[in-house]
Amino acid sequence: MPGRTVIVGGGLAGLSCARELGRDFVLLEAEDRVGGLVRTDVVEGFSFDWTGHWLHARDPEMRELISSRWLAGNILEVQRRALIFSEGVWTTFPYQFHLHGLPAQTIADCVIGFVERDAERPVRNAADFVLRHLGEGFARHFMFPYNEKLYRVSCEELSPEWGGRFIPRPSLTDVVRGALGLSRDEVGYNATFWYPRNGGIESLARGLLSDVSGDVRVSARVESIDPARHHVRLANGEELSFEQVVLTIPLPAIATRLVNAPPAVREAASWLQAVSVTVVEIGARDNGGERFHWAYFPEARFPFYRIGSPSQVNPALAPDGCRSFAVEFSHRGPIEKERLIAQALDGLVECGLIADRDVLVRRARTIPVAYVLFDHAYAKARATVLDYLSAQGIQVAGRYGLWEYSSMEDALLSGREAARKLA
Ligand SMILES: Cc1cc2nc3c(=O)[nH]c(=O)nc-3n(C[C@H](O)[C@H](O)[C@H](O)COP(=O)(O)OP(=O)(O)OC[C@H]3O[C@@H](n4cnc5c(N)ncnc54)[C@H](O)[C@@H]3O)c2cc1C
């Protein structure tokens, strides 16, 4: 069929691309329902997203589409309550604005380190970035252990692209006021967010799908993409021709599926690394423990890096009198789910979030490609693969197609942009 576009991947990026194209496309999704990471499972009255997904929308057109169409009448606006648990104390996120309550020595380390930081330090890696902008105390007590737990490498091994732009930078006044308990609460890029009243975050993907008219196929896994012959082959052997193609699956997976990709491109793709995340989902009776939407755990004694509490964002996500938690572990390579479930329960008991290990729901799910690793090979390897795809006339979109750290809104925007470029 001339003019037909094939879109590979039915997450937000693929769906947004399909909506923007409007016609003459086939969207191929490997799983049995669309949404990608934006899906919600209901288990014994608890709704679990595929880990916490809170919606921040800045683009005016996206805000309008989300609030007036895809989630019309179905939005809660939530004031963020993000905490940090460290040295036995709950403090407010971001750490650098809220030292109050921590041990005096930690506060002194952070304040003195901030004052004495070298604001001219050259930035060759994430460690330099943190030391230059926040100083040694913040680095040692929060930024280094947290990032190293999340990315499973040292901050020296992370390149400056790793996410410094998301880190709120305080003034000395902010640090001192935070140490004295006089800080403002609403610091950072996500001080308020949207979340669906009903249906969990998957209702966003469903709303978007209902705005897509065209050929959306599920259980359609693409095995190979042949740019020269303009066709894709599915796992069931079927071949589909295309005039144009938009890929939203992970960039390394694209490279391995490309027919006749040069060895240099395959080699570059093999340098692209990511960490996996296993989320332990817990449904429990509410024991009145600390309230938060999500909390960060920098200390090595906790093997998880973050705990979300979905039912605190929207009580409809848990039965009356209950609370839900999503305990997130990052890893590279295989893990033993039962061990992580046990560690999650131990951690929840230790922090006073559940009374005992006798919970109502406990299960674990793994996201194999969760966080792109911004190591020193990242920029060159990514550019090599993207340049080759561009030269073949192949568009990529989405968090994993573009191989970046980005949000749901970014995925929607990049899908829209890919469609507009095709047009
Ligand atoms: C732990 C974690 C927490 C997050 N929290 C937030 C948050 O709070 N707020 C926020 O805005 N964003 C959050 N995000 C980011 C958000 O999930 C992503 O930006 C967004 O969902 C990416 O959408 P996508 O379409 O680009 O990719 P995906 O959702 O990964 O979609 C890609 C699709 O391609 C399909 N696919 C893969 N291979 C094939 C194949 N061979 N053939 C056909 N189909 C295939 C997959 O099944 C999938 O459906 C989070 C991400 C993670 C990992």
The ligand as a Gaussian input file, in Angstrom:
#p B3LYP/6-31G(d) Opt

LIG

0 1
 C       10.775000       3.225000      36.620000
 C       10.163000       4.275000      35.726000
 C        9.365000       5.270000      36.294000
 C        8.824000       6.271000      35.473000
 N        8.043000       7.232000      36.053000
 C        7.536000       8.227000      35.281000
 C        6.726000       9.256000      35.854000
 O        6.450000       9.263000      37.063000
 N        6.276000      10.243000      35.037000
 C        6.561000      10.276000      33.699000
 O        6.108000      11.210000      33.005000
 N        7.296000       9.301000      33.126000
 C        7.797000       8.283000      33.871000
 N        8.549000       7.305000      33.299000
 C        8.849000       7.401000      31.858000
 C        7.709000       6.881000      30.963000
 O        7.377000       5.563000      31.330000
 C        8.201000       6.849000      29.520000
 O        8.756000       8.082000      29.130000
 C        7.109000       6.517000      28.506000
 O        6.172000       5.596000      28.986000
 C        7.811000       5.964000      27.269000
 O        6.872000       5.639000      26.265000
 P        7.407000       5.030000      24.912000
 O        6.270000       4.856000      24.016000
 O        8.556000       5.851000      24.438000
 O        8.064000       3.612000      25.303000
 P        7.376000       2.267000      25.858000
 O        6.318000       2.586000      26.848000
 O        8.505000       1.400000      26.284000
 O        6.665000       1.650000      24.578000
 C        7.361000       0.887000      23.634000
 C        6.438000      -0.204000      23.139000
 O        7.124000      -0.982000      22.153000
 C        6.719000      -2.327000      22.294000
 N        7.725000      -3.199000      21.644000
 C        8.968000      -3.497000      22.092000
 N        9.586000      -4.306000      21.213000
 C        8.709000      -4.506000      20.198000
 C        8.792000      -5.251000      18.976000
 N        9.886000      -5.953000      18.636000
 N        7.715000      -5.225000      18.143000
 C        6.609000      -4.508000      18.456000
 N        6.496000      -3.805000      19.607000
 C        7.532000      -3.799000      20.460000
 C        6.644000      -2.517000      23.796000
 O        5.856000      -3.638000      24.145000
 C        6.030000      -1.183000      24.221000
 O        4.619000      -1.262000      24.277000
 C        9.076000       6.268000      34.080000
 C        9.848000       5.256000      33.527000
 C       10.390000       4.265000      34.332000
 C       11.224000       3.185000      33.721000

